């Protein structure tokens, strides 16, 4: 093997030169891919544990799953299975298994997320390379790796990392299906697409299915089989989605409600309420339908996406997380389709543009106009599509570089990338102020070199322009991705980029909230939020719990060592004491437990302490948690433990 991979020692006579060039052609692309994946792994893994447990809400559930198979299966927040998180459990299955195998820690929690990022980059490379060439695949992979929202989410424990990996895998499978002539093999790839999207549903419900229209259209238009066969293949794919997603939903539905945890985020303790309400239509139309009211778009500043409209993806926090290369990607999509205008129906390049472009347009429009809870980091779901559009569309235009259409399209892609990077970098005038000018100059120069090349006289000049312009075009996004990876993140709404990256001046309305906590109703987080959220959101890590209180909980010896208002507070105590804590009211205002149920738990000696305060849980005099808080205060004596008000419920005599 060493002899095969070792290049010639000298390049002299023509024969040796030809041998060297042949070796480079054979192995250069493999080395380039290895370098890309190594760089991605370094970016996502470097100093990863500086974020601690990142989002304590999901970290506590992963900890519970690493100790209890029942908690693992349901996605329970605690080992005693009082309530689940407000998402299906697929991402927790990965983190919980990692914790069970390697011991629960920050590393076992976050390393799988980073590896999912590396896998996503590899899949984008593979999907683009199959219909273009290795150079285009490398560009696409680099675009995904250098997206700030990707650098954020692949170093965090939210479900979005697995969601992106599964959707990207589904995109790769549908590309394989489109190119396959044998009917059975094509059907197999479509079924695998459905399986991947079914598990994407079990990761983040309906968001995992937003790509279905694009994937179905691409195969219907460009599949190699006859129309009737293509329709049957798509029907099999839909059946695979239902089977891969539905088995867990069915299992939860059939499981007796009194022997499983309450389904967090629902109003009626059912998964379907999550699907159609809190995590479904409520997200789009602004009525959560479950625990925690949806936050109307724009009413909570950049942390909640800003106001609705086509400019939402370009403004405030969303802009710095995802929009760097959107203008270039849209140019690549439009001009790439024009460049393939007269190609046969089964043209793979055009079909791939439908895959990536349809993914972006459907998901992007939903994100732009949804009125329910949305957070900027959701936009990581657009990153593979942007990467695929740039890689595939850029290839289509490079193939036409001998024409005005090809050269103009490539030049416009570079200028669009450089100009928008200038705008985004200009919003943060204190951070590397010269960078925006360097990148803009690089893209303009690259565009000029491409425009001058006609494919014959100055071909090398055009290639130089493409290389220079591409490096400059991706430079702004990469700089913010590196800044994101270099910063520890915790809390429920992490943000990307260097400090001061977002101001109130961006498009899309609503700049960063100036430090005030914001009650919200979204998924984690829709709860408390303040400042830059490098450590934003309540209970980002377990460090806020005193040693005295931690010892008290660890020695409680009851089913739940304590009860407190809200999942986020309960999660913080669980991580600190490694014990089950009852989250009254769930993430926001889940109707569990009732006052009578709570009293029954206390009478049976299942809850030892009540910790006052807490966040979320729908606090208030007329809420479930408010009634419980009043009952506790009226029947027990408060003591202070490590600065926290605690009630000993074991003294209850009825």
Secondary structure, 3 states (H helix, E strand, C coil): CHHHHCCCCCCCCHHHHHHHHHHHHHHHHHHHHHHHHHHHHHHHHCCHHHHCCCCHHHHHHHHHHCCCHHHHHHCECCCCCCEECCCCCHHHHHHHHHHHHHCCCHHHHHHHHHHHHHHHHHHHHHHHHHHCCHHHHHHHHHHHHCCHHHHHHCCCCCCHHHHHHHHHHHHHHHHHHHHCCCHHHHHHHHHHHHHHHHHHHHHHHHHHHCCHHHHHHHHHHHCCCCHHHHHHHHHHHHHHHHHHHHHHHHHHHHCCHHHCCECCCCCCCCHHHHHHHHHHHHHHHCCCCCCCCCCCCCCCHHHHCCCCCCCHHHCHHHHHHHHHHHHHHHHHHHHHHHHCCCCCCCCHHHHHHHHHHHHHHHHHHHHHHCCCCCCHHHHHHHHHHHHHHHHHHHHHHHHCCCCHHHHHHHHHHHHHHHHHHHHHHHCCCCCCCCHHHHHHHHHHHHHHHHHHCCCCCCHHHHHHHHHHHHHHHHHHHHHHHHHHHCCCCCCCCCCCCCCCCCCCCCCCCCCCCCCCCCCCCCCCCCCCCCCCCCCCCCCCCHHHCCHHHHHHHHCCCCCEEEEEECHHHHHHHHHHHCCCEEEECCCCCCCCCCHHHHHHHHHCCCEEEEECCCCCCCCCCCCHHHHHHHHHHHHCCEEEECCEEEEEHHHCCC
